[in-house]
Structures are given as structure tokens and as C-alpha cells.
């Protein structure tokens, strides 16, 4: 339940920030069975949010452990049961240059294997870091090792690796377009080799196909103005206008905070969304408290809250259908 609610909230927040999130190859996403999702990593936590939003099934996310140094993100991690991975570079930095503990991620790998045993899906960023380069960075071998260990040592059948490429028109600028491109899956049952280096190279090759093609797709958002009817269209327009009015101030404040806090190109969108969600929820509490004091009615306060939530939804999705 918490996962669905937070997925819904972050979906709205993504569409507050990006004008549209295009998806190509959506039909290639496996709806069931053990699944490892390999995603390129250019936009920090936003990459996880977009992947979670477009997937038609629940997924477990992995993320670098240092992100949890931010209290808001740490709370988000706990609520979604995000699996923290400790990177070699971070461990060496924290230990003053000493060699990283090779067993540092054993617990995380056990969690991933357990999810796969229960036919779950896990998101992994095989580059191991978020970056601002146009191309794909060299992949770490962790994803391939987990896939082979799950198949050969745990005997898990039907494991698939799904390449997912994320591209951005301008990842740190509101009102731009993001695109997710779904690649061809790797069927581990049919994969002949037990060499993790060869599997890593295959993952890289397939991920490069969907993440390094120049430019955002030319497909346009669907126009639903002609199909939703005049009366319904007017009601949606009113709800969207109400949503923009009631959410404009906290979103603008969140954007200013995000710009001031950002030290890298992949942080403005992440901070805008995270601080935006927090400030919007805070304003909801203030609104409901004021309405409750003025009306002395729990029902009116509840209806007002429903109006705020409905406004937020249609402010995000007025111009295109909620497709995922």
C-alpha cells in the first residue's frame, strides 16, 4: 500500500517537473518472473523514480548508501525498502584510503537473491554511479555476478535481465522531456556462458543500444482533448487550474532550495522533486488545519483535502493521459 501511494505521488511530482516522460518498447517489459533491470545512470534518484513509475509491477530499488546521508532521502529509502549498496570509492574515502571491505555488500546481495527467488524485480545501475557524460560508463560486474549466482548456485529459473535506457532533453530544467527506452531482454536460462565478464559485456552492448542513440524520440504526447468530452474537459481544466494555484508556491520554493543546494548537474531535478513533495505535504497540513478551524467540520476538511489531491493530479496529467 505504501509503495503504491508513494509511486503515485512521485509520478505526479515527475510530471510537475518534466513536460512528458515518453516510453518506447513498453511491451517488452516482463510482467512476471524474476527480473533484473539494468538502467543507465545520469540523473541520480530521478532515474529510480522514473523506472518505478513506468514499470507495471512492483520493483525493489538499489541505490548508493551515501544518498541516505540526506535525512529526507533516508526516510524515503526506509519507506520503500531500498537496498543500499556500498561503492568501493565511497568506502575508501570514508576509511581514509584503506582498501574497501570486499564483503561490504554481502547482505545487499542476499536481499537481491531472496527477491529473485520470490519472482520479484530488482533495479540495478550497473555503471555504479550517476554521471553527466553522454555515453555509457564502463559497467561494474555486480549485476552479472548476481544473475549467474542466482541461476547457478541458487537454481532460480526464468531470470531475465532487462536493459532500460533513460535519456533527458535537459535533465535539470523543468518543462523538458525525458524518455525511457526498453531494450531486448537477456534470458539467463538460455545464456550459455558462466563467465561474468562476458555477461557484463552483453549487458553493456544491449544497454548502449537504448541509451546512446542521439536525441529524444520524435513521438508526441497523445492529445486527449477531443476524446474526453466538453463537460469533462471543463471539469478537468478547473481541477488542473486549482492544482496549479494551490501548489505553485511550494513548488517554486522547492525549486529555489534545490538550485541553492545543488553542486552537480544531476541534483536539481532530484532536490526539486524531493523538497517539493515535502513542502506540498506540509502545505496540505496547514490548509487542512485552517479549514478545520474555520468550519469545525472533519468532513469539510476531508473534502478540501480531496480537492487538493485531485488538483495536484490533474495539474500533472491534464495535457496527456495517465499511461503507466
Secondary structure, DSSP 8 states (H G I E B T S, - for coil): -HHHHHHHHHHHHHHHHSSEEEEE-GGGS-SSS-EEEEE--SSHHHHHHHHHHH-SS-EEEEEEGGGGGSHHHHHHHHHHT-EEE--HHHHHHHTTT----TTTTHHHHHHHHHHHHTT-EEEE-TT-S----SS-----SHHHHHHHHHHHTS---S-EEEEEEEEESSTTSTT-EEEEEE---EEGGG-----HHHHHHHHHHHHHHHHSSSS---------TTTS-HHHHHHHHHHHHHHHHHHHHHHHHHHHHHHHH--STTTHHHHHHHHHHHHHHHHHHHHHHHHHHHH--HHHHHHHHHHHHHHHHHHHHTTS----
